[in-house]
Every structure is written in structure tokens, then in C-alpha cells.
């Protein structure tokens, strides 16, 4: 039997966090969901290499998501999926430069989130889609 993949969701909005958790759980992931950058960093440090994916909101109240992504990269090799309302080309490019494997803008379709998460966990670490 294949081991269940683990996704860390870092999102401060509880409604969006709940939606992401529901979509990823239905897609077969075990989800660890937290509401702040500090909680996300602690969860990533505890889970480390067991993480298959990290979903990160860039607009967190306690830390800039791009700064947090650099810290998360040191803690886990899991691909980073940025979910954000920042849709300008410069924001997307900055997100990819900060280590995002994929970048989805809010609002997003649950099916798009599901497909992106599944693609990211099927490709080699460090790849981008």
C-alpha cells in the first residue's frame, strides 16, 4: 500500500484554509493546516522531509510569504505552491524566483488546485509546472 502524501497548508484566512484542506483531502493528501507563517515554519521543521507539498499564502500577516518560502526551502525539499491574490506579472516572477514550483491566483477553481497539487507531487523535486 502506498503511503499517504502529506501537504502543509499555510493560509491565514480560515475559510480559504478550510477549502484548501477539503480539496487536498479529497485528492488523497493528509493535510497539516496552519494559520500563520510562524506556525508554518514550526510545522515544516517538525515534518521536514515527510512533506510532499507546501501550499503557501503570500499575504500572511506575520511574515511576507516570499521570505517565508526561503526559510521553508531550508527545512523541506517539498515543492512550494504559492496561492495568492497577487496576480501581477512581477508578483508571479518574484514568486517563481523565490522558489515556487507553481503559482495560483485567488480566486482559484478547486479542480485547478487539485490538478496542480497532484502534478507537483508526481514530478521530481525542484521542477516547475
C-alpha positions, 0 to 999 in steps of 0.5 A: 500500500502506498503511503499517504502524501502529506501537504502543509497548508499555510493560509491565514484566512480560515475559510480559504484554509478550510477549502484548501484542506477539503480539496487536498483531502479529497485528492488523497493528501493528509493535510497539516493546516496552519494559520500563520507563517510562524506556525508554518515554519514550526510545522515544516521543521517538525515534518521536514522531509515527510512533506510532499507539498507546501501550499503557501499564502503570500499575504500572511500577516506575520511574515511576507510569504516570499521570505517565508518560502526561503526559510521553508526551502531550508527545512523541506525539499517539498515543492512550494505552491504559492496561492495568492491574490497577487496576480501581477506579472512581477508578483508571479516572477518574484514568486517563481524566483523565490522558489515556487514550483507553481503559482495560483491566483485567488480566486482559484477553481478547486479542480485547478488546485487539485490538478496542480497539487497532484502534478507537483507531487508526481514530478521530481523535486525542484521542477516547475509546472 
